[in-house]
Amino acid sequence: MDYTQMLKDYNDVLIPEDIQKILKVGRNVVYKYLAEGKIKSMRIGGKYRIPKLYLLEFIYPDIDFSANIQVGDDHGQA
């Protein structure tokens, strides 16, 4: 599964309103999932920010997305 193409119309860091649209649930459900840690998130300036990867982990709990993450790049390497 090519997760890099999933949710390609959204930024890499989502806001709760994005989660509402993607999951087609109400505001209260989203904030409950965030508060309970069901959807991992971070708080920046008191506001929830959700890396797209965290949402994918919530939607597809049986897939290890971290195994597909590439760190760094190969530019300039021989």
N, C-alpha and C positions, 0 to 999 in steps of 0.2 A: 504494500500500500504506500503510495507516494503522499505522505502527509504534508509535504511542502506545498502541494497544490490545493489542499483542503482549506476552506475558508479564505481563499486567495483574495476575495473582495474586501477583507478586513485587515486592519493594521496588525502588526505582530503583537502589540499590547492592546488588549481589549478593555472596554469599560463595561460596567454592569448593564447599560442599555444595549450594548452589542450582544451580551449574553442572553438578554430577554428575547431579542429578535432571532437569534440562532436557535435557541431551545424552544421558542414559542411558549414561554411561561411568563407569569406576572412578575412585577417588581419585587414583591414580598418573597416569592420563591427564590429568586436570584440572591437576594440579600441573606436569606436564611442559609442557603448553600454556602455562601461566602463566609458567614459568621461561624458556621459549624465546621468549616474546613473541608466540606465535601468537594468544593471546587477550590483548589489552592489559589492563593492570591497574595498580593503584597499591598501595603498601604503606603501611599506617597502623598504627603500633604493632607493626610486624613481621608484620602479618597482611595477606593479600591481600584487596583490595576491588575489585570489578569493576562499574563503571557498566553498567547494562543496555544502553546504547548500544554499548559495546565488544563485548558478547556478540553483539548483532545484527549488528555489522560482521563478526564472525567467521563467523556462520551464513550471512549474505548478503553475501559480499565484492563483488558486482557492483552493489550499491545504495549510493548516496551519501546516507547518513542525515543528514549534517551540513547538507545543503541544506534539510532540513525543520525544523531547529531554530529556534525563535523565541526571541530574546533580549529580555528586558524584557517590559513589558506596556503596554497602551494606557490604563490607568486614569488619569483626570484630564487626558487630552490632548484638545484641541479640534480 
